[in-house]
Amino acid sequence: MGAWMVVGGALLALWATLVPPRPQPPPPEPEVRVLLSYGEREGFERYLFPELGVAAVGGPLQVLSGPSRSQLRPVVTLHSERPLLIRKRQGMVTAYFEGLQFDLAPFVRLRPADPAQPVSFQLLLPNSSRPAYPGELWIEARAEGFLLVNQVGLESYLKRVLPSEMPSSFPSEALKAQAVAARTYAHTRRQAEGFWKRFGADLSDSVSEQAYNAAPPRPASDRAVEETRGQVLTFSGAPIQAFYFSTSPGSTAGIEEVWPERAPLPYLRPRPQGLPSAGRLEHEAEAQAFFQNWNPAGFLDAGSPFWRWRVRFSRLDLERLLARTLPERARVAPEHVETLEGSPPPDAPGFTLGQLREMAVLRRGRGGYVSALQITTSTGRYVVWRESHIRALLRPNKEFTGGQDVLLELWQGPPRLNFPLLPSAAFALVEERDPQGNLLYLTLWGGGLGHGVGMSQYGALGLAQRGYSYRQILEHFYPGSRLEAIR
């Protein structure tokens, strides 16, 4: 008996060495909640869907509903790949599915009926061909329409951010730098009590946060996400604010220069992007010489057609433009539009712009980004603050000038017609006046695309082409930060 126990024990030991242990399932990845946008409208309206059409792909769909996000109950399980329509009818939320009709409460959750069988959701929208969404969909009915939130694993989310934010043809080290920056950005939003939490979300899918699911996943982007899985940037032990943008003109901006309400951060300071160095561009003569230099030699971002650009407005075009955009900015952000002289103010009835006499930069940061612009007309004098409002004020678009096509000339490639927004607030002004001193034309000589804070994506391309690893790229743009795994 004892001998058999010894032999049996040996056999069990041998069997344990021959049979590999059963693989353990990976730990659940963090999830992120993304508020989805409906169209190109401005403000909160872009997130309101008038009605919803959804098709689940890959498995059956469970519909839950209730009076709040925390009080949901199962309503019905539906077959996949058949359209589910959700509409508001006489103040009630009503769903339609293959001839069936059932009422729902204001909060709805769509999830896979079988957790082991993931489902993707195809939104059925007019004039839209968005890729399908993984994870779950949460719907909130409001008086103005439906809010739609996609709850998805963080790494799956990133596989739909990367191809939406950076061309998958970029070198792998640039893609990995983008993956870490985007993961850090989303992770920080998950932890913060920010604006989007009131809608049951951590962030939105628009470029005001980071673009999501504008393009389907790509193999190169997926590899970049997997090879950096779980990695985020920290400073003094906390995740950083990993802002990034498309193209710098030769320098980045300090966070407090672009968003004055934010405190300076040591890893988001103005930094030159190549040689010759931009130097300090607060003064107009230096800024004008810098932006009129269209020689790309030595600049990291010169792979972008937006590295340098210019747009020339006639005075008449500018008057028609400002007559629309100045009151618009005053209504949207009254705290960022100041009336120094003139009555009534731009957002009041009876406002008239008058004849444009001068436009002048009042303040710009070390990296050349304008943060205060003064407009002087025959009826008043106004100051517009903050880069986003200055870019919206000077839209190079005939929809606002009311005349012929507005050409945005780029340093390489064809010009862009009627661009929706000024590419950046990094520009200098050059006037043309008649012998009597009247303004005839104003040319904006500028560079870059985006707000200018943090990592420039074309700068990451330039560094990767120079042999930098993704760790070195991140250290360049976020000095003093450290790579760590999400805890």
Secondary structure, 3 states (H helix, E strand, C coil): CHHHHHHHHHHHHHHHHHCCCCCCCCCCCCEEEEECCCCCCCHHHHHCECCEEEEEECCCEEEEEEEECCEEEEEEEECCCCEEEEEEECCEEEEEECCEEEEECCEEEEEECCCCCCCEEEECCCCCCCCCECCEEEEEEECCEEEEEEEEEHHHHHHHHHHHHCCCCCCHHHHHHHHHHHHHHHHHHHHCCCHHHHHCCCEECCCCCCCCCCCCCCHHHHHHHHHCCCEEEEECCEECCCCEECECCCECECHHHHCCCCCCCCCCCCCECECCCCCCCCCHHHHHHHHCCCCCCCECCCCCCCCCEEEEEEHHHHHHHHHHHHHHHHHHCHHHEEEEECCCCCCCCCCCCCCEEEEEEEEECCCCEEEEEEEEECCCEEEEECHHHHHHHCCCCHHHHCCCCCEEEECCCCCEECCCCCCCCEEEEEEEECCCCCEEEEEEEECCECCCECEEHHHHHHHHHCCCCHHHHHHHHCCCCEEEECC
